Every structure is written in C-alpha cells, then in structure tokens.
C-alpha cells in the first residue's frame, strides 16, 4: 500500500541542520574575527550558533505598538 501524496514531505532529506561541520565553523569564526589560522587550533573550537529565531508578525506588531505607546507617554511629560 502506498502513502497518500498529501502526507509525503516535500523535501524529507533536506532539512535544518543543527550542527555545523568543522570547516563551516572555522569559516564562520574567521568571518567574525574570532579565529586566525596562525594562532588558533582547529581542535576545541568555540560553539557557533546555527539558527536564529525569527520574529513573527504578531510579535513584531506588539513590539511596535509598545514602542509607540512609550514614545507618546514621553511626549506628554
């Protein structure tokens, strides 16, 4: 029996990776200026963040409304 087409994932093999390879970590650290090939060792590299949280539309609107209300209160004083 086969699986229904609506239940299949689009890209089941391609997904968000939670870990970077050593080469990717070195590239990212070099770009940030935290690694130099002369002084640093490739072993014991510091942790590197891979993914950042994205602010949703609701959260962005709530933050904007809060900022506007603070500004209006500052103007009244």
PDB file of N, CA, C and O in Angstrom:
ATOM      1  N   UNK A   1       0.841  -1.175   0.000  1.00  0.00           N
ATOM      2  CA  UNK A   1       0.000   0.000   0.000  1.00  0.00           C
ATOM      3  C   UNK A   1       0.891   1.244   0.000  1.00  0.00           C
ATOM      4  O   UNK A   1       1.867   1.294   0.748  1.00  0.00           O
ATOM      5  N   UNK A   2       0.582   2.227  -0.805  1.00  0.00           N
ATOM      6  CA  UNK A   2       1.409   3.421  -0.904  1.00  0.00           C
ATOM      7  C   UNK A   2       0.858   4.534  -0.013  1.00  0.00           C
ATOM      8  O   UNK A   2      -0.293   4.491   0.423  1.00  0.00           O
ATOM      9  N   UNK A   3       1.699   5.522   0.244  1.00  0.00           N
ATOM     10  CA  UNK A   3       1.314   6.653   1.075  1.00  0.00           C
ATOM     11  C   UNK A   3       0.650   7.722   0.196  1.00  0.00           C
ATOM     12  O   UNK A   3       1.047   7.930  -0.950  1.00  0.00           O
ATOM     13  N   UNK A   4      -0.351   8.387   0.744  1.00  0.00           N
ATOM     14  CA  UNK A   4      -1.067   9.427   0.017  1.00  0.00           C
ATOM     15  C   UNK A   4      -0.134  10.605  -0.252  1.00  0.00           C
ATOM     16  O   UNK A   4       0.714  10.923   0.583  1.00  0.00           O
ATOM     17  N   UNK A   5      -0.278  11.248  -1.392  1.00  0.00           N
ATOM     18  CA  UNK A   5       0.626  12.331  -1.795  1.00  0.00           C
ATOM     19  C   UNK A   5       0.576  13.519  -0.832  1.00  0.00           C
ATOM     20  O   UNK A   5       1.578  14.219  -0.681  1.00  0.00           O
ATOM     21  N   UNK A   6      -0.558  13.765  -0.180  1.00  0.00           N
ATOM     22  CA  UNK A   6      -0.655  14.894   0.742  1.00  0.00           C
ATOM     23  C   UNK A   6       0.107  14.629   2.040  1.00  0.00           C
ATOM     24  O   UNK A   6       0.427  15.568   2.769  1.00  0.00           O
ATOM     25  N   UNK A   7       0.397  13.378   2.334  1.00  0.00           N
ATOM     26  CA  UNK A   7       1.112  13.041   3.556  1.00  0.00           C
ATOM     27  C   UNK A   7       2.619  12.980   3.374  1.00  0.00           C
ATOM     28  O   UNK A   7       3.358  12.901   4.355  1.00  0.00           O
ATOM     29  N   UNK A   8       3.074  13.014   2.152  1.00  0.00           N
ATOM     30  CA  UNK A   8       4.504  12.981   1.891  1.00  0.00           C
ATOM     31  C   UNK A   8       5.112  14.348   2.161  1.00  0.00           C
ATOM     32  O   UNK A   8       4.482  15.378   1.922  1.00  0.00           O
ATOM     33  N   UNK A   9       6.336  14.348   2.660  1.00  0.00           N
ATOM     34  CA  UNK A   9       7.054  15.594   2.844  1.00  0.00           C
ATOM     35  C   UNK A   9       7.642  16.043   1.527  1.00  0.00           C
ATOM     36  O   UNK A   9       7.978  15.210   0.684  1.00  0.00           O
ATOM     37  N   UNK A  10       7.772  17.327   1.334  1.00  0.00           N
ATOM     38  CA  UNK A  10       8.305  17.856   0.086  1.00  0.00           C
ATOM     39  C   UNK A  10       9.795  17.536  -0.022  1.00  0.00           C
ATOM     40  O   UNK A  10      10.244  16.936  -0.999  1.00  0.00           O
ATOM     41  N   UNK A  11      10.534  17.935   0.973  1.00  0.00           N
ATOM     42  CA  UNK A  11      11.974  17.682   0.986  1.00  0.00           C
ATOM     43  C   UNK A  11      12.315  16.942   2.279  1.00  0.00           C
ATOM     44  O   UNK A  11      12.800  17.546   3.235  1.00  0.00           O
ATOM     45  N   UNK A  12      12.067  15.667   2.302  1.00  0.00           N
ATOM     46  CA  UNK A  12      12.288  14.917   3.529  1.00  0.00           C
ATOM     47  C   UNK A  12      13.763  14.743   3.839  1.00  0.00           C
ATOM     48  O   UNK A  12      14.129  14.623   5.008  1.00  0.00           O
ATOM     49  N   UNK A  13      14.619  14.725   2.831  1.00  0.00           N
ATOM     50  CA  UNK A  13      16.039  14.543   3.077  1.00  0.00           C
ATOM     51  C   UNK A  13      16.758  15.860   3.337  1.00  0.00           C
ATOM     52  O   UNK A  13      17.855  15.863   3.896  1.00  0.00           O
ATOM     53  N   UNK A  14      16.160  16.972   2.941  1.00  0.00           N
ATOM     54  CA  UNK A  14      16.770  18.276   3.128  1.00  0.00           C
ATOM     55  C   UNK A  14      16.055  18.962   4.282  1.00  0.00           C
ATOM     56  O   UNK A  14      14.844  19.181   4.231  1.00  0.00           O
ATOM     57  N   UNK A  15      16.807  19.299   5.318  1.00  0.00           N
ATOM     58  CA  UNK A  15      16.198  19.957   6.463  1.00  0.00           C
ATOM     59  C   UNK A  15      17.197  20.857   7.154  1.00  0.00           C
ATOM     60  O   UNK A  15      18.340  20.985   6.714  1.00  0.00           O
ATOM     61  N   UNK A  16      16.766  21.481   8.240  1.00  0.00           N
ATOM     62  CA  UNK A  16      17.638  22.338   9.020  1.00  0.00           C
ATOM     63  C   UNK A  16      18.653  21.485   9.756  1.00  0.00           C
ATOM     64  O   UNK A  16      18.286  20.553  10.472  1.00  0.00           O
ATOM     65  N   UNK A  17      19.914  21.798   9.584  1.00  0.00           N
ATOM     66  CA  UNK A  17      20.953  21.094  10.317  1.00  0.00           C
ATOM     67  C   UNK A  17      21.225  21.849  11.601  1.00  0.00           C
ATOM     68  O   UNK A  17      21.318  23.076  11.598  1.00  0.00           O
ATOM     69  N   UNK A  18      21.353  21.122  12.695  1.00  0.00           N
ATOM     70  CA  UNK A  18      21.590  21.768  13.979  1.00  0.00           C
ATOM     71  C   UNK A  18      23.073  21.848  14.313  1.00  0.00           C
ATOM     72  O   UNK A  18      23.442  22.474  15.306  1.00  0.00           O
ATOM     73  N   UNK A  19      23.930  21.229  13.510  1.00  0.00           N
ATOM     74  CA  UNK A  19      25.363  21.197  13.783  1.00  0.00           C
ATOM     75  C   UNK A  19      26.119  21.576  12.516  1.00  0.00           C
ATOM     76  O   UNK A  19      25.776  21.125  11.423  1.00  0.00           O
ATOM     77  N   UNK A  20      27.149  22.405  12.667  1.00  0.00           N
ATOM     78  CA  UNK A  20      27.998  22.766  11.547  1.00  0.00           C
ATOM     79  C   UNK A  20      29.227  21.860  11.532  1.00  0.00           C
ATOM     80  O   UNK A  20      29.672  21.392  12.580  1.00  0.00           O
ATOM     81  N   UNK A  21      29.764  21.619  10.362  1.00  0.00           N
ATOM     82  CA  UNK A  21      30.998  20.850  10.266  1.00  0.00           C
ATOM     83  C   UNK A  21      32.157  21.730  10.736  1.00  0.00           C
ATOM     84  O   UNK A  21      32.000  22.943  10.876  1.00  0.00           O
ATOM     85  N   UNK A  22      33.302  21.128  10.973  1.00  0.00           N
ATOM     86  CA  UNK A  22      34.458  21.882  11.455  1.00  0.00           C
ATOM     87  C   UNK A  22      34.847  22.975  10.466  1.00  0.00           C
ATOM     88  O   UNK A  22      35.170  24.091  10.871  1.00  0.00           O
ATOM     89  N   UNK A  23      34.820  22.665   9.187  1.00  0.00           N
ATOM     90  CA  UNK A  23      35.189  23.652   8.158  1.00  0.00           C
ATOM     91  C   UNK A  23      34.206  24.831   8.187  1.00  0.00           C
ATOM     92  O   UNK A  23      34.624  25.985   8.093  1.00  0.00           O
ATOM     93  N   UNK A  24      32.922  24.551   8.316  1.00  0.00           N
ATOM     94  CA  UNK A  24      31.918  25.619   8.353  1.00  0.00           C
ATOM     95  C   UNK A  24      32.089  26.473   9.605  1.00  0.00           C
ATOM     96  O   UNK A  24      31.943  27.694   9.553  1.00  0.00           O
ATOM     97  N   UNK A  25      32.402  25.825  10.740  1.00  0.00           N
ATOM     98  CA  UNK A  25      32.627  26.580  11.975  1.00  0.00           C
ATOM     99  C   UNK A  25      33.839  27.494  11.843  1.00  0.00           C
ATOM    100  O   UNK A  25      33.798  28.646  12.275  1.00  0.00           O
ATOM    101  N   UNK A  26      34.921  26.984  11.247  1.00  0.00           N
ATOM    102  CA  UNK A  26      36.129  27.797  11.072  1.00  0.00           C
ATOM    103  C   UNK A  26      35.843  28.979  10.154  1.00  0.00           C
ATOM    104  O   UNK A  26      36.306  30.088  10.418  1.00  0.00           O
ATOM    105  N   UNK A  27      35.081  28.758   9.072  1.00  0.00           N
ATOM    106  CA  UNK A  27      34.740  29.844   8.155  1.00  0.00           C
ATOM    107  C   UNK A  27      33.933  30.925   8.867  1.00  0.00           C
ATOM    108  O   UNK A  27      34.184  32.117   8.688  1.00  0.00           O
ATOM    109  N   UNK A  28      32.967  30.504   9.672  1.00  0.00           N
ATOM    110  CA  UNK A  28      32.119  31.466  10.371  1.00  0.00           C
ATOM    111  C   UNK A  28      32.913  32.231  11.433  1.00  0.00           C
ATOM    112  O   UNK A  28      32.746  33.442  11.581  1.00  0.00           O
ATOM    113  N   UNK A  29      33.775  31.528  12.170  1.00  0.00           N
ATOM    114  CA  UNK A  29      34.600  32.185  13.182  1.00  0.00           C
ATOM    115  C   UNK A  29      35.607  33.145  12.546  1.00  0.00           C
ATOM    116  O   UNK A  29      35.864  34.218  13.092  1.00  0.00           O
ATOM    117  N   UNK A  30      36.178  32.772  11.402  1.00  0.00           N
ATOM    118  CA  UNK A  30      37.117  33.640  10.701  1.00  0.00           C
ATOM    119  C   UNK A  30      36.422  34.909  10.226  1.00  0.00           C
ATOM    120  O   UNK A  30      36.981  36.003  10.307  1.00  0.00           O
ATOM    121  N   UNK A  31      35.199  34.753   9.730  1.00  0.00           N
ATOM    122  CA  UNK A  31      34.422  35.898   9.261  1.00  0.00           C
ATOM    123  C   UNK A  31      34.131  36.864  10.409  1.00  0.00           C
ATOM    124  O   UNK A  31      34.118  38.080  10.222  1.00  0.00           O
ATOM    125  N   UNK A  32      33.895  36.299  11.612  1.00  0.00           N
ATOM    126  CA  UNK A  32      33.615  37.128  12.790  1.00  0.00           C
ATOM    127  C   UNK A  32      34.887  37.660  13.439  1.00  0.00           C
ATOM    128  O   UNK A  32      34.822  38.508  14.329  1.00  0.00           O
ATOM    129  N   UNK A  33      36.048  37.165  12.998  1.00  0.00           N
ATOM    130  CA  UNK A  33      37.307  37.623  13.563  1.00  0.00           C
ATOM    131  C   UNK A  33      37.694  36.916  14.844  1.00  0.00           C
ATOM    132  O   UNK A  33      38.545  37.414  15.582  1.00  0.00           O
ATOM    133  N   UNK A  34      37.102  35.776  15.132  1.00  0.00           N
ATOM    134  CA  UNK A  34      37.383  35.030  16.358  1.00  0.00           C
ATOM    135  C   UNK A  34      38.331  33.861  16.128  1.00  0.00           C
ATOM    136  O   UNK A  34      38.604  33.102  17.058  1.00  0.00           O
ATOM    137  N   UNK A  35      38.845  33.698  14.894  1.00  0.00           N
ATOM    138  CA  UNK A  35      39.745  32.598  14.573  1.00  0.00           C
ATOM    139  C   UNK A  35      40.786  33.088  13.580  1.00  0.00           C
ATOM    140  O   UNK A  35      40.455  33.742  12.591  1.00  0.00           O
ATOM    141  N   UNK A  36      42.044  32.767  13.850  1.00  0.00           N
ATOM    142  CA  UNK A  36      43.107  33.061  12.880  1.00  0.00           C
ATOM    143  C   UNK A  36      43.893  31.783  12.654  1.00  0.00           C
ATOM    144  O   UNK A  36      44.183  31.056  13.605  1.00  0.00           O
ATOM    145  N   UNK A  37      44.234  31.506  11.428  1.00  0.00           N
ATOM    146  CA  UNK A  37      44.879  30.233  11.083  1.00  0.00           C
ATOM    147  C   UNK A  37      46.276  30.114  11.697  1.00  0.00           C
ATOM    148  O   UNK A  37      46.749  28.998  11.911  1.00  0.00           O
ATOM    149  N   UNK A  38      46.946  31.231  11.984  1.00  0.00           N
ATOM    150  CA  UNK A  38      48.286  31.157  12.555  1.00  0.00           C
ATOM    151  C   UNK A  38      48.254  30.849  14.046  1.00  0.00           C
ATOM    152  O   UNK A  38      49.046  30.038  14.525  1.00  0.00           O
ATOM    153  N   UNK A  39      47.362  31.476  14.774  1.00  0.00           N
ATOM    154  CA  UNK A  39      47.374  31.393  16.237  1.00  0.00           C
ATOM    155  C   UNK A  39      46.459  30.315  16.794  1.00  0.00           C
ATOM    156  O   UNK A  39      46.781  29.727  17.827  1.00  0.00           O
ATOM    157  N   UNK A  40      45.340  30.034  16.155  1.00  0.00           N
ATOM    158  CA  UNK A  40      44.319  29.172  16.727  1.00  0.00           C
ATOM    159  C   UNK A  40      44.474  27.726  16.280  1.00  0.00           C
ATOM    160  O   UNK A  40      45.028  27.437  15.220  1.00  0.00           O
ATOM    161  N   UNK A  41      43.971  26.830  17.115  1.00  0.00           N
ATOM    162  CA  UNK A  41      43.977  25.401  16.795  1.00  0.00           C
ATOM    163  C   UNK A  41      42.608  25.009  16.253  1.00  0.00           C
ATOM    164  O   UNK A  41      41.598  25.619  16.604  1.00  0.00           O
ATOM    165  N   UNK A  42      42.574  23.994  15.399  1.00  0.00           N
ATOM    166  CA  UNK A  42      41.302  23.530  14.855  1.00  0.00           C
ATOM    167  C   UNK A  42      40.569  22.642  15.843  1.00  0.00           C
ATOM    168  O   UNK A  42      39.410  22.291  15.626  1.00  0.00           O
ATOM    169  N   UNK A  43      41.246  22.275  16.936  1.00  0.00           N
ATOM    170  CA  UNK A  43      40.624  21.454  17.968  1.00  0.00           C
ATOM    171  C   UNK A  43      40.132  22.353  19.094  1.00  0.00           C
ATOM    172  O   UNK A  43      40.775  23.352  19.418  1.00  0.00           O
ATOM    173  N   UNK A  44      39.014  22.011  19.681  1.00  0.00           N
ATOM    174  CA  UNK A  44      38.474  22.799  20.780  1.00  0.00           C
ATOM    175  C   UNK A  44      37.905  24.128  20.338  1.00  0.00           C
ATOM    176  O   UNK A  44      38.045  25.129  21.042  1.00  0.00           O
ATOM    177  N   UNK A  45      37.271  24.153  19.192  1.00  0.00           N
ATOM    178  CA  UNK A  45      36.674  25.394  18.686  1.00  0.00           C
ATOM    179  C   UNK A  45      35.492  25.799  19.560  1.00  0.00           C
ATOM    180  O   UNK A  45      34.812  24.932  20.109  1.00  0.00           O
ATOM    181  N   UNK A  46      35.233  27.092  19.699  1.00  0.00           N
ATOM    182  CA  UNK A  46      34.062  27.521  20.458  1.00  0.00           C
ATOM    183  C   UNK A  46      32.774  27.187  19.710  1.00  0.00           C
ATOM    184  O   UNK A  46      32.780  26.943  18.503  1.00  0.00           O
ATOM    185  N   UNK A  47      31.675  27.182  20.453  1.00  0.00           N
ATOM    186  CA  UNK A  47      30.374  26.903  19.851  1.00  0.00           C
ATOM    187  C   UNK A  47      29.968  28.033  18.909  1.00  0.00           C
ATOM    188  O   UNK A  47      30.307  29.196  19.126  1.00  0.00           O
ATOM    189  N   UNK A  48      29.243  27.667  17.872  1.00  0.00           N
ATOM    190  CA  UNK A  48      28.777  28.635  16.885  1.00  0.00           C
ATOM    191  C   UNK A  48      27.284  28.434  16.704  1.00  0.00           C
ATOM    192  O   UNK A  48      26.826  27.313  16.481  1.00  0.00           O
ATOM    193  N   UNK A  49      26.530  29.509  16.799  1.00  0.00           N
ATOM    194  CA  UNK A  49      25.080  29.414  16.608  1.00  0.00           C
ATOM    195  C   UNK A  49      24.766  29.145  15.150  1.00  0.00           C
ATOM    196  O   UNK A  49      25.408  29.686  14.250  1.00  0.00           O
ATOM    197  N   UNK A  50      23.770  28.302  14.931  1.00  0.00           N
ATOM    198  CA  UNK A  50      23.438  27.933  13.561  1.00  0.00           C
ATOM    199  C   UNK A  50      22.162  28.582  13.070  1.00  0.00           C
ATOM    200  O   UNK A  50      22.028  28.853  11.877  1.00  0.00           O
ATOM    201  N   UNK A  51      21.226  28.837  13.962  1.00  0.00           N
ATOM    202  CA  UNK A  51      19.919  29.317  13.538  1.00  0.00           C
ATOM    203  C   UNK A  51      19.443  30.358  14.539  1.00  0.00           C
ATOM    204  O   UNK A  51      19.691  30.230  15.738  1.00  0.00           O
ATOM    205  N   UNK A  52      18.773  31.370  14.061  1.00  0.00           N
ATOM    206  CA  UNK A  52      18.259  32.418  14.917  1.00  0.00           C
ATOM    207  C   UNK A  52      16.737  32.414  14.865  1.00  0.00           C
ATOM    208  O   UNK A  52      16.138  32.046  13.855  1.00  0.00           O
ATOM    209  N   UNK A  53      16.128  32.824  15.953  1.00  0.00           N
ATOM    210  CA  UNK A  53      14.673  32.891  15.988  1.00  0.00           C
ATOM    211  C   UNK A  53      14.194  34.057  15.135  1.00  0.00           C
ATOM    212  O   UNK A  53      14.809  35.122  15.108  1.00  0.00           O
ATOM    213  N   UNK A  54      13.097  33.838  14.445  1.00  0.00           N
ATOM    214  CA  UNK A  54      12.517  34.861  13.584  1.00  0.00           C
ATOM    215  C   UNK A  54      11.303  35.421  14.293  1.00  0.00           C
ATOM    216  O   UNK A  54      10.465  34.664  14.782  1.00  0.00           O
ATOM    217  N   UNK A  55      11.197  36.740  14.356  1.00  0.00           N
ATOM    218  CA  UNK A  55      10.054  37.374  15.000  1.00  0.00           C
ATOM    219  C   UNK A  55       8.842  37.232  14.096  1.00  0.00           C
ATOM    220  O   UNK A  55       8.888  37.574  12.914  1.00  0.00           O
ATOM    221  N   UNK A  56       7.758  36.724  14.664  1.00  0.00           N
ATOM    222  CA  UNK A  56       6.537  36.568  13.889  1.00  0.00           C
ATOM    223  C   UNK A  56       5.860  37.916  13.713  1.00  0.00           C
ATOM    224  O   UNK A  56       6.219  38.888  14.378  1.00  0.00           O
ATOM    225  N   UNK A  57       4.887  37.976  12.824  1.00  0.00           N
ATOM    226  CA  UNK A  57       4.197  39.233  12.539  1.00  0.00           C
ATOM    227  C   UNK A  57       3.465  39.749  13.777  1.00  0.00           C
ATOM    228  O   UNK A  57       3.474  40.950  14.044  1.00  0.00           O
ATOM    229  N   UNK A  58       2.830  38.846  14.537  1.00  0.00           N
ATOM    230  CA  UNK A  58       2.105  39.265  15.735  1.00  0.00           C
ATOM    231  C   UNK A  58       3.053  39.882  16.753  1.00  0.00           C
ATOM    232  O   UNK A  58       2.754  40.922  17.340  1.00  0.00           O
ATOM    233  N   UNK A  59       4.190  39.240  16.960  1.00  0.00           N
ATOM    234  CA  UNK A  59       5.166  39.731  17.924  1.00  0.00           C
ATOM    235  C   UNK A  59       5.729  41.077  17.476  1.00  0.00           C
ATOM    236  O   UNK A  59       5.918  41.973  18.298  1.00  0.00           O
ATOM    237  N   UNK A  60       5.997  41.224  16.183  1.00  0.00           N
ATOM    238  CA  UNK A  60       6.542  42.470  15.657  1.00  0.00           C
ATOM    239  C   UNK A  60       5.541  43.615  15.833  1.00  0.00           C
ATOM    240  O   UNK A  60       5.924  44.728  16.193  1.00  0.00           O
ATOM    241  N   UNK A  61       4.268  43.341  15.580  1.00  0.00           N
ATOM    242  CA  UNK A  61       3.237  44.368  15.751  1.00  0.00           C
ATOM    243  C   UNK A  61       3.095  44.756  17.208  1.00  0.00           C
ATOM    244  O   UNK A  61       2.933  45.937  17.519  1.00  0.00           O
ATOM    245  N   UNK A  62       3.151  43.788  18.105  1.00  0.00           N
ATOM    246  CA  UNK A  62       3.027  44.069  19.537  1.00  0.00           C
ATOM    247  C   UNK A  62       4.204  44.915  20.017  1.00  0.00           C
ATOM    248  O   UNK A  62       4.016  45.838  20.809  1.00  0.00           O
ATOM    249  N   UNK A  63       5.402  44.615  19.553  1.00  0.00           N
ATOM    250  CA  UNK A  63       6.578  45.389  19.926  1.00  0.00           C
ATOM    251  C   UNK A  63       6.482  46.809  19.388  1.00  0.00           C
ATOM    252  O   UNK A  63       6.832  47.758  20.089  1.00  0.00           O
ATOM    253  N   UNK A  64       6.016  46.970  18.161  1.00  0.00           N
ATOM    254  CA  UNK A  64       5.870  48.296  17.561  1.00  0.00           C
ATOM    255  C   UNK A  64       4.834  49.121  18.321  1.00  0.00           C
ATOM    256  O   UNK A  64       5.028  50.316  18.547  1.00  0.00           O
ATOM    257  N   UNK A  65       3.744  48.485  18.711  1.00  0.00           N
ATOM    258  CA  UNK A  65       2.697  49.185  19.466  1.00  0.00           C
ATOM    259  C   UNK A  65       3.227  49.604  20.834  1.00  0.00           C
ATOM    260  O   UNK A  65       2.915  50.698  21.305  1.00  0.00           O
ATOM    261  N   UNK A  66       4.007  48.770  21.464  1.00  0.00           N
ATOM    262  CA  UNK A  66       4.574  49.096  22.774  1.00  0.00           C
ATOM    263  C   UNK A  66       5.545  50.260  22.653  1.00  0.00           C
ATOM    264  O   UNK A  66       5.564  51.135  23.519  1.00  0.00           O
ATOM    265  N   UNK A  67       6.349  50.289  21.600  1.00  0.00           N
ATOM    266  CA  UNK A  67       7.292  51.378  21.386  1.00  0.00           C
ATOM    267  C   UNK A  67       6.567  52.698  21.157  1.00  0.00           C
ATOM    268  O   UNK A  67       6.982  53.739  21.667  1.00  0.00           O
ATOM    269  N   UNK A  68       5.484  52.652  20.388  1.00  0.00           N
ATOM    270  CA  UNK A  68       4.714  53.864  20.115  1.00  0.00           C
ATOM    271  C   UNK A  68       4.071  54.398  21.387  1.00  0.00           C
ATOM    272  O   UNK A  68       4.052  55.610  21.602  1.00  0.00           O
ATOM    273  N   UNK A  69       3.546  53.521  22.229  1.00  0.00           N
ATOM    274  CA  UNK A  69       2.903  53.965  23.467  1.00  0.00           C
ATOM    275  C   UNK A  69       3.922  54.577  24.420  1.00  0.00           C
ATOM    276  O   UNK A  69       3.607  55.535  25.126  1.00  0.00           O
ATOM    277  N   UNK A  70       5.144  54.036  24.452  1.00  0.00           N
ATOM    278  CA  UNK A  70       6.195  54.610  25.288  1.00  0.00           C
ATOM    279  C   UNK A  70       6.586  55.992  24.787  1.00  0.00           C
ATOM    280  O   UNK A  70       6.801  56.903  25.587  1.00  0.00           O
ATOM    281  N   UNK A  71       6.679  56.156  23.486  1.00  0.00           N
ATOM    282  CA  UNK A  71       7.039  57.448  22.908  1.00  0.00           C
ATOM    283  C   UNK A  71       5.961  58.488  23.188  1.00  0.00           C
ATOM    284  O   UNK A  71       6.278  59.643  23.473  1.00  0.00           O
ATOM    285  N   UNK A  72       4.697  58.096  23.112  1.00  0.00           N
ATOM    286  CA  UNK A  72       3.613  59.051  23.360  1.00  0.00           C
ATOM    287  C   UNK A  72       3.587  59.460  24.822  1.00  0.00           C
ATOM    288  O   UNK A  72       3.241  60.601  25.130  1.00  0.00           O
ATOM    289  N   UNK A  73       3.946  58.555  25.738  1.00  0.00           N
ATOM    290  CA  UNK A  73       3.991  58.901  27.151  1.00  0.00           C
ATOM    291  C   UNK A  73       5.151  59.838  27.435  1.00  0.00           C
ATOM    292  O   UNK A  73       5.027  60.729  28.275  1.00  0.00           O
ATOM    293  N   UNK A  74       6.266  59.658  26.761  1.00  0.00           N
ATOM    294  CA  UNK A  74       7.406  60.524  26.936  1.00  0.00           C
ATOM    295  C   UNK A  74       7.103  61.936  26.427  1.00  0.00           C
ATOM    296  O   UNK A  74       7.577  62.913  27.005  1.00  0.00           O
ATOM    297  N   UNK A  75       6.329  62.050  25.364  1.00  0.00           N
ATOM    298  CA  UNK A  75       5.975  63.349  24.801  1.00  0.00           C
ATOM    299  C   UNK A  75       5.066  64.127  25.742  1.00  0.00           C
ATOM    300  O   UNK A  75       5.165  65.351  25.826  1.00  0.00           O
ATOM    301  N   UNK A  76       4.180  63.429  26.453  1.00  0.00           N
ATOM    302  CA  UNK A  76       3.231  64.088  27.360  1.00  0.00           C
ATOM    303  C   UNK A  76       3.938  64.684  28.563  1.00  0.00           C
ATOM    304  O   UNK A  76       3.489  65.692  29.109  1.00  0.00           O
ATOM    305  N   UNK A  77       5.027  64.082  28.978  1.00  0.00           N
ATOM    306  CA  UNK A  77       5.732  64.556  30.170  1.00  0.00           C
ATOM    307  C   UNK A  77       6.567  65.721  29.852  1.00  0.00           C
ATOM    308  O   UNK A  77       7.237  66.259  30.733  1.00  0.00           O
TER     309      UNK A  77
END
